[in-house]
Protein backbone atom coordinates (compact mmCIF):
# COMPACT_ATOMS: atom_id res chain seq x y z
CA UNK A 1 0.00 0.00 0.00
CA UNK A 2 1.40 3.37 -1.03
CA UNK A 3 1.88 6.13 1.50
CA UNK A 4 -0.62 8.34 -0.33
CA UNK A 5 -3.27 5.63 -0.32
CA UNK A 6 -2.70 4.95 3.39
CA UNK A 7 -3.10 8.65 4.22
CA UNK A 8 -6.27 8.67 2.12
CA UNK A 9 -7.70 5.78 4.13
CA UNK A 10 -6.90 7.58 7.39
CA UNK A 11 -8.76 10.67 6.15
CA UNK A 12 -11.78 8.60 5.10
CA UNK A 13 -11.93 6.22 8.06
CA UNK A 14 -9.84 7.79 10.85
CA UNK A 15 -11.57 6.11 13.78
CA UNK A 16 -11.44 2.64 12.24
CA UNK A 17 -7.76 2.95 11.28
CA UNK A 18 -6.78 4.32 14.71
CA UNK A 19 -8.75 1.59 16.51
CA UNK A 20 -7.07 -1.05 14.33
CA UNK A 21 -3.60 0.32 15.05
CA UNK A 22 -4.39 0.47 18.79
CA UNK A 23 -5.98 -2.99 18.89
CA UNK A 24 -3.14 -4.75 20.78
CA UNK A 25 -3.14 -2.01 23.44
CA UNK A 26 -6.94 -1.97 23.66
CA UNK A 27 -7.01 -5.76 23.87
CA UNK A 28 -4.59 -5.76 26.80
CA UNK A 29 -6.60 -3.14 28.70
CA UNK A 30 -9.83 -4.97 27.91
CA UNK A 31 -8.43 -8.23 29.27
CA UNK A 32 -7.43 -6.48 32.50
CA UNK A 33 -11.02 -5.23 32.67
CA UNK A 34 -10.50 -2.05 34.69
CA UNK A 35 -13.57 -0.47 36.25
CA UNK A 36 -15.79 -1.98 33.56
CA UNK A 37 -15.55 -5.25 35.49
CA UNK A 38 -17.35 -3.52 38.36
CA UNK A 39 -20.12 -2.38 36.00
CA UNK A 40 -20.54 -5.93 34.69
CA UNK A 41 -20.53 -7.33 38.23
CA UNK A 42 -23.31 -4.86 39.12
CA UNK A 43 -25.29 -6.01 36.09
CA UNK A 44 -24.76 -9.63 37.11
CA UNK A 45 -26.00 -8.89 40.64
CA UNK A 46 -29.17 -7.35 39.23
CA UNK A 47 -29.77 -10.28 36.91
CA UNK A 48 -29.56 -12.54 39.99
CA UNK A 49 -32.16 -10.41 41.79
CA UNK A 50 -29.69 -8.72 44.15
CA UNK A 51 -28.89 -5.07 44.74
CA UNK A 52 -25.75 -3.72 43.05
CA UNK A 53 -25.01 -1.12 45.75
CA UNK A 54 -23.20 -1.12 49.11
CA UNK A 55 -21.29 -4.32 48.33
CA UNK A 56 -17.81 -5.08 47.03
CA UNK A 57 -18.04 -6.42 43.49
CA UNK A 58 -15.61 -8.34 41.30
CA UNK A 59 -15.95 -9.81 37.83
CA UNK A 60 -13.77 -11.67 35.36
CA UNK A 61 -10.11 -10.86 35.91
CA UNK A 62 -10.78 -8.38 38.72
CA UNK A 63 -8.11 -8.52 41.40
CA UNK A 64 -9.51 -5.73 43.58
CA UNK A 65 -13.25 -5.65 44.39
CA UNK A 66 -14.86 -2.22 44.02
CA UNK A 67 -18.23 -0.62 44.75
CA UNK A 68 -20.61 0.36 41.96
CA UNK A 69 -21.68 4.02 41.81
CA UNK A 70 -23.53 4.49 38.53
CA UNK A 71 -27.28 4.34 37.92
CA UNK A 72 -29.60 1.31 38.09
CA UNK A 73 -30.46 1.88 34.42
CA UNK A 74 -26.84 1.61 33.31
CA UNK A 75 -26.37 -1.68 35.16
CA UNK A 76 -29.66 -2.96 33.73
CA UNK A 77 -28.62 -2.11 30.17
CA UNK A 78 -25.36 -4.02 30.62
CA UNK A 79 -27.02 -7.32 31.54
CA UNK A 80 -27.05 -8.72 27.96
CA UNK A 81 -23.28 -8.20 27.53
CA UNK A 82 -22.50 -10.19 30.69
CA UNK A 83 -23.20 -13.29 28.55
CA UNK A 84 -20.32 -12.43 26.20
CA UNK A 85 -16.85 -13.94 26.71
CA UNK A 86 -14.68 -12.24 29.34
CA UNK A 87 -12.85 -9.28 27.84
CA UNK A 88 -15.07 -8.86 24.78
CA UNK A 89 -17.51 -6.30 26.29
CA UNK A 90 -14.55 -4.23 27.50
CA UNK A 91 -12.84 -4.41 24.10
CA UNK A 92 -16.00 -3.35 22.26
CA UNK A 93 -16.42 -0.45 24.68
CA UNK A 94 -12.80 0.70 24.22
CA UNK A 95 -13.15 0.57 20.44
CA UNK A 96 -16.30 2.69 20.83
CA UNK A 97 -14.23 5.10 22.96
CA UNK A 98 -11.83 5.61 20.04
CA UNK A 99 -14.71 6.32 17.67
CA UNK A 100 -16.23 8.78 20.15
CA UNK A 101 -12.93 10.60 20.65
CA UNK A 102 -12.49 11.01 16.90
CA UNK A 103 -16.06 12.28 16.64
CA UNK A 104 -15.48 14.82 19.43
CA UNK A 105 -12.35 16.13 17.72
CA UNK A 106 -14.14 16.35 14.35
CA UNK A 107 -17.02 18.30 15.93
CA UNK A 108 -14.57 20.77 17.46
CA UNK A 109 -12.75 21.18 14.15
CA UNK A 110 -16.02 21.85 12.36
CA UNK A 111 -17.37 24.30 14.94
CA UNK A 112 -14.06 26.18 15.11
CA UNK A 113 -13.81 26.26 11.28
CA UNK A 114 -10.30 24.85 11.29
CA UNK A 115 -9.25 24.98 7.64
CA UNK A 116 -5.99 23.88 6.09
CA UNK A 117 -4.09 20.68 6.79
CA UNK A 118 -1.14 22.41 8.47
CA UNK A 119 -3.15 24.30 11.11
CA UNK A 120 -5.37 21.26 11.72
CA UNK A 121 -2.32 19.09 12.36
CA UNK A 122 -0.75 21.61 14.75
CA UNK A 123 -4.05 22.00 16.59
CA UNK A 124 -4.58 18.25 16.85
CA UNK A 125 -1.06 17.57 18.13
CA UNK A 126 -1.33 20.28 20.82
CA UNK A 127 -4.81 19.21 21.97
CA UNK A 128 -3.80 15.55 22.21
CA UNK A 129 -0.51 16.43 23.94
CA UNK A 130 -2.35 18.28 26.70
CA UNK A 131 -5.18 15.71 26.93
CA UNK A 132 -3.32 12.43 26.44
CA UNK A 133 -2.86 11.69 30.15
CA UNK A 134 -6.60 11.73 30.80
CA UNK A 135 -7.44 9.88 27.58
CA UNK A 136 -5.04 7.08 28.52
CA UNK A 137 -6.39 6.95 32.09
CA UNK A 138 -9.87 6.33 30.67
CA UNK A 139 -8.65 3.63 28.29
CA UNK A 140 -6.52 1.98 30.97
CA UNK A 141 -9.35 1.87 33.51
CA UNK A 142 -12.09 1.23 30.89
CA UNK A 143 -13.96 4.19 32.36
CA UNK A 144 -17.15 5.96 31.21
CA UNK A 145 -15.98 9.56 30.99
CA UNK A 146 -15.27 9.61 27.25
CA UNK A 147 -18.81 8.30 26.72
CA UNK A 148 -20.19 11.01 29.03
CA UNK A 149 -18.19 13.70 27.22
CA UNK A 150 -19.53 12.44 23.89
CA UNK A 151 -23.10 12.34 25.25
CA UNK A 152 -22.75 16.00 26.24
CA UNK A 153 -21.09 17.31 23.09
CA UNK A 154 -23.05 15.23 20.60
CA UNK A 155 -26.31 15.99 22.40
CA UNK A 156 -25.69 19.75 22.34
CA UNK A 157 -24.46 19.60 18.72
CA UNK A 158 -27.64 17.83 17.59
CA UNK A 159 -29.84 20.33 19.45
CA UNK A 160 -28.10 23.55 18.43
CA UNK A 161 -26.84 22.80 14.93
CA UNK A 162 -28.94 19.95 13.52
CA UNK A 163 -32.29 20.82 15.12
CA UNK A 164 -32.64 17.19 16.19
CA UNK A 165 -34.21 17.99 19.53
CA UNK A 166 -35.22 14.47 20.45
CA UNK A 167 -31.88 12.86 19.55
CA UNK A 168 -29.84 15.51 21.37
CA UNK A 169 -32.11 15.45 24.41
CA UNK A 170 -31.97 11.66 24.52
CA UNK A 171 -28.17 11.69 24.67
CA UNK A 172 -28.06 14.37 27.38
CA UNK A 173 -30.70 12.56 29.44
CA UNK A 174 -28.78 9.28 29.21
CA UNK A 175 -25.62 11.03 30.38
CA UNK A 176 -27.47 12.63 33.30
CA UNK A 177 -28.96 9.29 34.28
CA UNK A 178 -25.67 7.42 34.13
CA UNK A 179 -23.58 9.86 36.19
CA UNK A 180 -25.34 13.23 36.68
CA UNK A 181 -22.38 15.25 35.31
CA UNK A 182 -24.23 16.61 32.23
CA UNK A 183 -26.72 18.25 34.63
CA UNK A 184 -24.72 21.47 34.17
CA UNK A 185 -26.23 21.80 30.70
CA UNK A 186 -29.86 21.99 31.86
CA UNK A 187 -29.63 25.66 32.94
CA UNK A 188 -27.51 26.30 29.84
CA UNK A 189 -30.35 25.10 27.60
CA UNK A 190 -32.69 27.53 29.36
CA UNK A 191 -30.23 30.41 29.06
CA UNK A 192 -29.93 29.79 25.33
CA UNK A 193 -33.70 29.59 24.75
CA UNK A 194 -33.81 25.89 23.99
CA UNK A 195 -37.16 25.42 25.72
CA UNK A 196 -38.14 22.25 23.87
CA UNK A 197 -34.80 20.61 24.49
CA UNK A 198 -34.90 21.52 28.18
CA UNK A 199 -38.37 20.00 28.55
CA UNK A 200 -37.38 16.91 26.58
CA UNK A 201 -34.26 16.31 28.70
CA UNK A 202 -36.28 16.64 31.93
CA UNK A 203 -39.03 14.34 30.63
CA UNK A 204 -36.61 11.71 29.31
CA UNK A 205 -34.58 11.84 32.53
CA UNK A 206 -37.76 11.06 34.48
CA UNK A 207 -38.59 8.20 32.12
CA UNK A 208 -35.09 6.74 32.51
CA UNK A 209 -35.47 6.79 36.31
CA UNK A 210 -38.63 4.70 35.97
CA UNK A 211 -37.44 2.38 33.19
CA UNK A 212 -35.72 -0.23 35.44
CA UNK A 213 -39.09 -0.77 37.16
CA UNK A 214 -40.26 -2.53 34.00
CA UNK A 215 -37.81 -5.32 34.78
CA UNK A 216 -37.38 -5.21 38.56
CA UNK A 217 -40.74 -3.90 39.72
CA UNK A 218 -41.63 -0.62 41.44
CA UNK A 219 -40.39 -1.53 44.93
CA UNK A 220 -37.03 -2.84 43.74
CA UNK A 221 -36.53 0.19 41.50
CA UNK A 222 -37.31 2.53 44.39
CA UNK A 223 -34.87 0.65 46.63
CA UNK A 224 -32.11 0.76 44.00
CA UNK A 225 -32.48 4.51 43.48
CA UNK A 226 -32.58 5.13 47.22
CA UNK A 227 -29.33 3.19 47.65
CA UNK A 228 -27.76 4.95 44.68
CA UNK A 229 -28.65 8.36 46.12
CA UNK A 230 -27.19 7.40 49.50
CA UNK A 231 -23.88 6.87 47.65
CA UNK A 232 -23.84 9.96 45.42
CA UNK A 233 -25.53 12.49 47.74
CA UNK A 234 -23.16 15.51 47.59
CA UNK A 235 -23.96 16.38 51.21
CA UNK A 236 -22.37 13.18 52.49
CA UNK A 237 -19.46 13.82 54.85
CA UNK A 238 -17.05 11.86 52.67
CA UNK A 239 -17.64 14.36 49.86
CA UNK A 240 -16.74 17.36 52.04
CA UNK A 241 -14.51 17.38 55.11
CA UNK A 242 -13.84 13.66 54.71
CA UNK A 243 -13.25 13.87 50.97
CA UNK A 244 -9.75 12.37 51.13
CA UNK A 245 -10.33 9.85 53.92
CA UNK A 246 -10.91 6.91 51.59
CA UNK A 247 -8.29 7.70 48.95
CA UNK A 248 -5.62 10.30 48.23
CA UNK A 249 -6.45 9.99 44.52
CA UNK A 250 -9.68 12.02 44.68
CA UNK A 251 -9.74 15.40 42.93
CA UNK A 252 -12.02 18.43 42.56
CA UNK A 253 -12.65 21.53 44.67
CA UNK A 254 -13.95 19.58 47.65
CA UNK A 255 -10.84 17.37 47.68
CA UNK A 256 -8.57 20.41 47.23
CA UNK A 257 -10.01 22.38 50.16
CA UNK A 258 -10.20 19.28 52.36
CA UNK A 259 -6.51 18.54 51.63
CA UNK A 260 -5.31 21.97 52.77
CA UNK A 261 -7.91 23.00 55.36
CA UNK A 262 -8.93 19.80 57.14
CA UNK A 263 -6.57 17.57 59.10
CA UNK A 264 -6.28 14.10 57.60
CA UNK A 265 -7.64 11.18 59.57
CA UNK A 266 -5.20 8.97 57.65
CA UNK A 267 -1.43 8.84 57.21
CA UNK A 268 -1.57 10.41 53.74
CA UNK A 269 0.95 13.20 53.10
CA UNK A 270 -0.49 16.66 53.74
CA UNK A 271 0.50 20.32 53.86
CA UNK A 272 -2.11 21.70 56.26
CA UNK A 273 -2.61 25.45 55.86
CA UNK A 274 -5.33 25.63 58.52
CA UNK A 275 -7.57 23.17 60.31
CA UNK A 276 -11.06 24.64 59.98
CA UNK A 277 -14.28 23.12 61.29
CA UNK A 278 -16.47 21.10 58.86
CA UNK A 279 -19.14 23.83 58.61
CA UNK A 280 -16.58 26.46 57.60
CA UNK A 281 -14.97 24.05 55.15
CA UNK A 282 -18.36 23.44 53.54
CA UNK A 283 -18.84 27.19 53.12
CA UNK A 284 -15.42 27.47 51.50
CA UNK A 285 -16.11 24.63 49.08
CA UNK A 286 -19.55 25.92 48.10
CA UNK A 287 -18.21 29.47 47.77
CA UNK A 288 -15.56 28.27 45.31
CA UNK A 289 -18.17 26.30 43.38
CA UNK A 290 -20.44 29.35 43.22
CA UNK A 291 -17.57 31.50 41.95
CA UNK A 292 -16.87 29.08 39.11
CA UNK A 293 -20.56 28.80 38.21
CA UNK A 294 -21.16 32.55 38.18
CA UNK A 295 -18.01 33.00 36.07
CA UNK A 296 -19.95 31.24 33.30
CA UNK A 297 -21.51 34.66 32.63
CA UNK A 298 -18.13 35.84 31.31
CA UNK A 299 -18.72 33.52 28.34
CA UNK A 300 -22.51 33.67 28.12
CA UNK A 301 -22.82 37.45 28.30
CA UNK A 302 -26.05 39.26 29.08
CA UNK A 303 -28.96 39.47 28.45
CA UNK A 304 -30.15 35.85 28.77
CA UNK A 305 -32.50 33.87 26.50
CA UNK A 306 -30.61 34.62 23.34
CA UNK A 307 -28.74 32.24 21.10
CA UNK A 308 -24.93 32.22 21.00
CA UNK A 309 -23.57 34.76 18.52
CA UNK A 310 -21.66 32.12 16.58
CA UNK A 311 -20.29 28.61 16.74
CA UNK A 312 -17.02 29.70 18.30
CA UNK A 313 -18.80 31.31 21.24
CA UNK A 314 -20.82 28.11 21.62
CA UNK A 315 -17.56 26.11 21.84
CA UNK A 316 -16.12 28.50 24.43
CA UNK A 317 -19.30 28.34 26.55
CA UNK A 318 -19.63 24.57 26.52
CA UNK A 319 -15.86 24.07 26.94
CA UNK A 320 -15.98 26.18 30.12
CA UNK A 321 -18.94 24.25 31.53
CA UNK A 322 -17.17 20.97 30.79
CA UNK A 323 -13.94 22.31 32.32
CA UNK A 324 -15.55 23.18 35.66
CA UNK A 325 -17.65 19.98 35.84
CA UNK A 326 -14.96 17.77 37.47
CA UNK A 327 -14.12 20.68 39.78
CA UNK A 328 -17.60 21.38 41.16
CA UNK A 329 -18.79 17.76 41.42
CA UNK A 330 -17.33 15.84 44.39
CA UNK A 331 -15.43 12.55 44.36
CA UNK A 332 -13.83 12.89 40.93
CA UNK A 333 -10.82 10.88 39.87
CA UNK A 334 -8.15 11.73 37.29
CA UNK A 335 -10.02 10.20 34.37
CA UNK A 336 -12.89 12.68 34.80
CA UNK A 337 -10.51 15.43 33.63
CA UNK A 338 -10.78 14.24 30.04
CA UNK A 339 -13.53 16.90 30.16
CA UNK A 340 -10.71 19.44 29.68
CA UNK A 341 -10.24 18.41 26.04
CA UNK A 342 -12.70 20.96 24.52
CA UNK A 343 -11.13 23.75 26.58
CA UNK A 344 -7.71 22.84 25.20
CA UNK A 345 -9.29 22.77 21.76
CA UNK A 346 -10.54 26.34 22.07
CA UNK A 347 -7.33 27.66 23.68
CA UNK A 348 -5.10 26.31 20.92
CA UNK A 349 -7.50 27.49 18.25
CA UNK A 350 -7.20 30.97 19.74
CA UNK A 351 -3.40 30.81 19.88
CA UNK A 352 -3.00 29.44 16.36
CA UNK A 353 -5.45 32.01 15.02
CA UNK A 354 -3.45 34.86 16.52
CA UNK A 355 0.24 34.36 15.77
CA UNK A 356 1.30 37.37 17.91
CA UNK A 357 2.19 35.17 20.86
CA UNK A 358 4.57 37.77 22.33
CA UNK A 359 1.50 39.78 23.35
CA UNK A 360 0.01 36.78 25.15
CA UNK A 361 2.77 36.07 27.64
CA UNK A 362 0.51 35.65 30.67
CA UNK A 363 -1.67 33.18 28.80
CA UNK A 364 1.31 31.13 27.63
CA UNK A 365 2.91 31.14 31.09
CA UNK A 366 -0.30 29.88 32.67
CA UNK A 367 -0.61 27.25 29.95
CA UNK A 368 2.86 25.93 30.77
CA UNK A 369 1.83 25.70 34.43
CA UNK A 370 -1.33 23.84 33.44
CA UNK A 371 0.70 21.36 31.38
CA UNK A 372 3.21 20.75 34.17
CA UNK A 373 0.55 20.23 36.84
CA UNK A 374 -1.96 18.20 34.82
CA UNK A 375 0.25 16.17 32.48
CA UNK A 376 3.86 16.00 33.66
CA UNK A 377 2.79 14.81 37.13
CA UNK A 378 1.59 11.45 35.84
CA UNK A 379 3.32 8.41 37.33
CA UNK A 380 4.43 7.37 33.85
CA UNK A 381 6.76 10.40 33.85
CA UNK A 382 7.63 11.21 37.45
CA UNK A 383 7.26 7.70 38.89
CA UNK A 384 4.80 6.37 41.44
CA UNK A 385 6.54 7.81 44.52
CA UNK A 386 6.52 11.42 43.30
CA UNK A 387 3.09 10.94 41.79
CA UNK A 388 1.82 10.00 45.26
CA UNK A 389 2.77 13.45 46.54
CA UNK A 390 1.26 15.19 43.51
CA UNK A 391 -2.01 13.34 44.17
CA UNK A 392 -2.00 14.25 47.86
CA UNK A 393 -1.36 17.91 46.97
CA UNK A 394 -4.16 17.83 44.34
CA UNK A 395 -1.93 19.27 41.62
CA UNK A 396 -4.30 18.11 38.86
CA UNK A 397 -7.09 20.14 40.47
CA UNK A 398 -4.83 23.18 40.86
CA UNK A 399 -3.70 22.88 37.23
CA UNK A 400 -7.29 22.57 36.03
CA UNK A 401 -8.26 25.67 38.01
CA UNK A 402 -5.37 27.53 36.35
CA UNK A 403 -6.88 26.63 32.97
CA UNK A 404 -9.94 28.78 33.77
CA UNK A 405 -8.18 32.16 33.25
CA UNK A 406 -6.38 30.73 30.20
CA UNK A 407 -9.71 29.90 28.60
CA UNK A 408 -11.04 33.34 29.51
CA UNK A 409 -8.05 35.06 27.88
CA UNK A 410 -8.38 32.87 24.80
CA UNK A 411 -12.07 33.76 24.52
CA UNK A 412 -11.30 37.43 24.90
CA UNK A 413 -8.67 37.21 22.15
CA UNK A 414 -11.05 35.49 19.74
CA UNK A 415 -13.89 37.85 20.57
CA UNK A 416 -11.44 40.68 19.96
C-alpha positions in Angstrom: 0.0 0.0 0.0 1.4 3.4 -1.0 1.9 6.1 1.5 -0.6 8.3 -0.3 -3.3 5.6 -0.3 -2.7 5.0 3.4 -3.1 8.6 4.2 -6.3 8.7 2.1 -7.7 5.8 4.1 -6.9 7.6 7.4 -8.8 10.7 6.2 -11.8 8.6 5.1 -11.9 6.2 8.1 -9.8 7.8 10.9 -11.6 6.1 13.8 -11.4 2.6 12.2 -7.8 2.9 11.3 -6.8 4.3 14.7 -8.8 1.6 16.5 -7.1 -1.1 14.3 -3.6 0.3 15.1 -4.4 0.5 18.8 -6.0 -3.0 18.9 -3.1 -4.8 20.8 -3.1 -2.0 23.4 -6.9 -2.0 23.7 -7.0 -5.8 23.9 -4.6 -5.8 26.8 -6.6 -3.1 28.7 -9.8 -5.0 27.9 -8.4 -8.2 29.3 -7.4 -6.5 32.5 -11.0 -5.2 32.7 -10.5 -2.1 34.7 -13.6 -0.5 36.2 -15.8 -2.0 33.6 -15.5 -5.2 35.5 -17.3 -3.5 38.4 -20.1 -2.4 36.0 -20.5 -5.9 34.7 -20.5 -7.3 38.2 -23.3 -4.9 39.1 -25.3 -6.0 36.1 -24.8 -9.6 37.1 -26.0 -8.9 40.6 -29.2 -7.3 39.2 -29.8 -10.3 36.9 -29.6 -12.5 40.0 -32.2 -10.4 41.8 -29.7 -8.7 44.1 -28.9 -5.1 44.7 -25.8 -3.7 43.0 -25.0 -1.1 45.7 -23.2 -1.1 49.1 -21.3 -4.3 48.3 -17.8 -5.1 47.0 -18.0 -6.4 43.5 -15.6 -8.3 41.3 -16.0 -9.8 37.8 -13.8 -11.7 35.4 -10.1 -10.9 35.9 -10.8 -8.4 38.7 -8.1 -8.5 41.4 -9.5 -5.7 43.6 -13.2 -5.7 44.4 -14.9 -2.2 44.0 -18.2 -0.6 44.7 -20.6 0.4 42.0 -21.7 4.0 41.8 -23.5 4.5 38.5 -27.3 4.3 37.9 -29.6 1.3 38.1 -30.5 1.9 34.4 -26.8 1.6 33.3 -26.4 -1.7 35.2 -29.7 -3.0 33.7 -28.6 -2.1 30.2 -25.4 -4.0 30.6 -27.0 -7.3 31.5 -27.0 -8.7 28.0 -23.3 -8.2 27.5 -22.5 -10.2 30.7 -23.2 -13.3 28.6 -20.3 -12.4 26.2 -16.8 -13.9 26.7 -14.7 -12.2 29.3 -12.8 -9.3 27.8 -15.1 -8.9 24.8 -17.5 -6.3 26.3 -14.6 -4.2 27.5 -12.8 -4.4 24.1 -16.0 -3.3 22.3 -16.4 -0.4 24.7 -12.8 0.7 24.2 -13.2 0.6 20.4 -16.3 2.7 20.8 -14.2 5.1 23.0 -11.8 5.6 20.0 -14.7 6.3 17.7 -16.2 8.8 20.2 -12.9 10.6 20.7 -12.5 11.0 16.9 -16.1 12.3 16.6 -15.5 14.8 19.4 -12.3 16.1 17.7 -14.1 16.3 14.4 -17.0 18.3 15.9 -14.6 20.8 17.5 -12.7 21.2 14.1 -16.0 21.8 12.4 -17.4 24.3 14.9 -14.1 26.2 15.1 -13.8 26.3 11.3 -10.3 24.8 11.3 -9.2 25.0 7.6 -6.0 23.9 6.1 -4.1 20.7 6.8 -1.1 22.4 8.5 -3.1 24.3 11.1 -5.4 21.3 11.7 -2.3 19.1 12.4 -0.8 21.6 14.8 -4.1 22.0 16.6 -4.6 18.2 16.8 -1.1 17.6 18.1 -1.3 20.3 20.8 -4.8 19.2 22.0 -3.8 15.6 22.2 -0.5 16.4 23.9 -2.4 18.3 26.7 -5.2 15.7 26.9 -3.3 12.4 26.4 -2.9 11.7 30.1 -6.6 11.7 30.8 -7.4 9.9 27.6 -5.0 7.1 28.5 -6.4 7.0 32.1 -9.9 6.3 30.7 -8.6 3.6 28.3 -6.5 2.0 31.0 -9.4 1.9 33.5 -12.1 1.2 30.9 -14.0 4.2 32.4 -17.2 6.0 31.2 -16.0 9.6 31.0 -15.3 9.6 27.2 -18.8 8.3 26.7 -20.2 11.0 29.0 -18.2 13.7 27.2 -19.5 12.4 23.9 -23.1 12.3 25.3 -22.8 16.0 26.2 -21.1 17.3 23.1 -23.1 15.2 20.6 -26.3 16.0 22.4 -25.7 19.7 22.3 -24.5 19.6 18.7 -27.6 17.8 17.6 -29.8 20.3 19.5 -28.1 23.6 18.4 -26.8 22.8 14.9 -28.9 20.0 13.5 -32.3 20.8 15.1 -32.6 17.2 16.2 -34.2 18.0 19.5 -35.2 14.5 20.4 -31.9 12.9 19.6 -29.8 15.5 21.4 -32.1 15.5 24.4 -32.0 11.7 24.5 -28.2 11.7 24.7 -28.1 14.4 27.4 -30.7 12.6 29.4 -28.8 9.3 29.2 -25.6 11.0 30.4 -27.5 12.6 33.3 -29.0 9.3 34.3 -25.7 7.4 34.1 -23.6 9.9 36.2 -25.3 13.2 36.7 -22.4 15.3 35.3 -24.2 16.6 32.2 -26.7 18.2 34.6 -24.7 21.5 34.2 -26.2 21.8 30.7 -29.9 22.0 31.9 -29.6 25.7 32.9 -27.5 26.3 29.8 -30.4 25.1 27.6 -32.7 27.5 29.4 -30.2 30.4 29.1 -29.9 29.8 25.3 -33.7 29.6 24.7 -33.8 25.9 24.0 -37.2 25.4 25.7 -38.1 22.2 23.9 -34.8 20.6 24.5 -34.9 21.5 28.2 -38.4 20.0 28.5 -37.4 16.9 26.6 -34.3 16.3 28.7 -36.3 16.6 31.9 -39.0 14.3 30.6 -36.6 11.7 29.3 -34.6 11.8 32.5 -37.8 11.1 34.5 -38.6 8.2 32.1 -35.1 6.7 32.5 -35.5 6.8 36.3 -38.6 4.7 36.0 -37.4 2.4 33.2 -35.7 -0.2 35.4 -39.1 -0.8 37.2 -40.3 -2.5 34.0 -37.8 -5.3 34.8 -37.4 -5.2 38.6 -40.7 -3.9 39.7 -41.6 -0.6 41.4 -40.4 -1.5 44.9 -37.0 -2.8 43.7 -36.5 0.2 41.5 -37.3 2.5 44.4 -34.9 0.7 46.6 -32.1 0.8 44.0 -32.5 4.5 43.5 -32.6 5.1 47.2 -29.3 3.2 47.6 -27.8 5.0 44.7 -28.6 8.4 46.1 -27.2 7.4 49.5 -23.9 6.9 47.7 -23.8 10.0 45.4 -25.5 12.5 47.7 -23.2 15.5 47.6 -24.0 16.4 51.2 -22.4 13.2 52.5 -19.5 13.8 54.8 -17.0 11.9 52.7 -17.6 14.4 49.9 -16.7 17.4 52.0 -14.5 17.4 55.1 -13.8 13.7 54.7 -13.2 13.9 51.0 -9.7 12.4 51.1 -10.3 9.8 53.9 -10.9 6.9 51.6 -8.3 7.7 48.9 -5.6 10.3 48.2 -6.4 10.0 44.5 -9.7 12.0 44.7 -9.7 15.4 42.9 -12.0 18.4 42.6 -12.7 21.5 44.7 -14.0 19.6 47.7 -10.8 17.4 47.7 -8.6 20.4 47.2 -10.0 22.4 50.2 -10.2 19.3 52.4 -6.5 18.5 51.6 -5.3 22.0 52.8 -7.9 23.0 55.4 -8.9 19.8 57.1 -6.6 17.6 59.1 -6.3 14.1 57.6 -7.6 11.2 59.6 -5.2 9.0 57.7 -1.4 8.8 57.2 -1.6 10.4 53.7 0.9 13.2 53.1 -0.5 16.7 53.7 0.5 20.3 53.9 -2.1 21.7 56.3 -2.6 25.4 55.9 -5.3 25.6 58.5 -7.6 23.2 60.3 -11.1 24.6 60.0 -14.3 23.1 61.3 -16.5 21.1 58.9 -19.1 23.8 58.6 -16.6 26.5 57.6 -15.0 24.1 55.2 -18.4 23.4 53.5 -18.8 27.2 53.1 -15.4 27.5 51.5 -16.1 24.6 49.1 -19.5 25.9 48.1 -18.2 29.5 47.8 -15.6 28.3 45.3 -18.2 26.3 43.4 -20.4 29.3 43.2 -17.6 31.5 42.0 -16.9 29.1 39.1 -20.6 28.8 38.2 -21.2 32.6 38.2 -18.0 33.0 36.1 -20.0 31.2 33.3 -21.5 34.7 32.6 -18.1 35.8 31.3 -18.7 33.5 28.3 -22.5 33.7 28.1 -22.8 37.5 28.3 -26.1 39.3 29.1 -29.0 39.5 28.4 -30.2 35.9 28.8 -32.5 33.9 26.5 -30.6 34.6 23.3 -28.7 32.2 21.1 -24.9 32.2 21.0 -23.6 34.8 18.5 -21.7 32.1 16.6 -20.3 28.6 16.7 -17.0 29.7 18.3 -18.8 31.3 21.2 -20.8 28.1 21.6 -17.6 26.1 21.8 -16.1 28.5 24.4 -19.3 28.3 26.6 -19.6 24.6 26.5 -15.9 24.1 26.9 -16.0 26.2 30.1 -18.9 24.2 31.5 -17.2 21.0 30.8 -13.9 22.3 32.3 -15.6 23.2 35.7 -17.6 20.0 35.8 -15.0 17.8 37.5 -14.1 20.7 39.8 -17.6 21.4 41.2 -18.8 17.8 41.4 -17.3 15.8 44.4 -15.4 12.5 44.4 -13.8 12.9 40.9 -10.8 10.9 39.9 -8.1 11.7 37.3 -10.0 10.2 34.4 -12.9 12.7 34.8 -10.5 15.4 33.6 -10.8 14.2 30.0 -13.5 16.9 30.2 -10.7 19.4 29.7 -10.2 18.4 26.0 -12.7 21.0 24.5 -11.1 23.8 26.6 -7.7 22.8 25.2 -9.3 22.8 21.8 -10.5 26.3 22.1 -7.3 27.7 23.7 -5.1 26.3 20.9 -7.5 27.5 18.2 -7.2 31.0 19.7 -3.4 30.8 19.9 -3.0 29.4 16.4 -5.5 32.0 15.0 -3.5 34.9 16.5 0.2 34.4 15.8 1.3 37.4 17.9 2.2 35.2 20.9 4.6 37.8 22.3 1.5 39.8 23.3 0.0 36.8 25.2 2.8 36.1 27.6 0.5 35.6 30.7 -1.7 33.2 28.8 1.3 31.1 27.6 2.9 31.1 31.1 -0.3 29.9 32.7 -0.6 27.3 29.9 2.9 25.9 30.8 1.8 25.7 34.4 -1.3 23.8 33.4 0.7 21.4 31.4 3.2 20.7 34.2 0.5 20.2 36.8 -2.0 18.2 34.8 0.3 16.2 32.5 3.9 16.0 33.7 2.8 14.8 37.1 1.6 11.5 35.8 3.3 8.4 37.3 4.4 7.4 33.8 6.8 10.4 33.8 7.6 11.2 37.5 7.3 7.7 38.9 4.8 6.4 41.4 6.5 7.8 44.5 6.5 11.4 43.3 3.1 10.9 41.8 1.8 10.0 45.3 2.8 13.4 46.5 1.3 15.2 43.5 -2.0 13.3 44.2 -2.0 14.3 47.9 -1.4 17.9 47.0 -4.2 17.8 44.3 -1.9 19.3 41.6 -4.3 18.1 38.9 -7.1 20.1 40.5 -4.8 23.2 40.9 -3.7 22.9 37.2 -7.3 22.6 36.0 -8.3 25.7 38.0 -5.4 27.5 36.3 -6.9 26.6 33.0 -9.9 28.8 33.8 -8.2 32.2 33.2 -6.4 30.7 30.2 -9.7 29.9 28.6 -11.0 33.3 29.5 -8.0 35.1 27.9 -8.4 32.9 24.8 -12.1 33.8 24.5 -11.3 37.4 24.9 -8.7 37.2 22.1 -11.1 35.5 19.7 -13.9 37.8 20.6 -11.4 40.7 20.0 
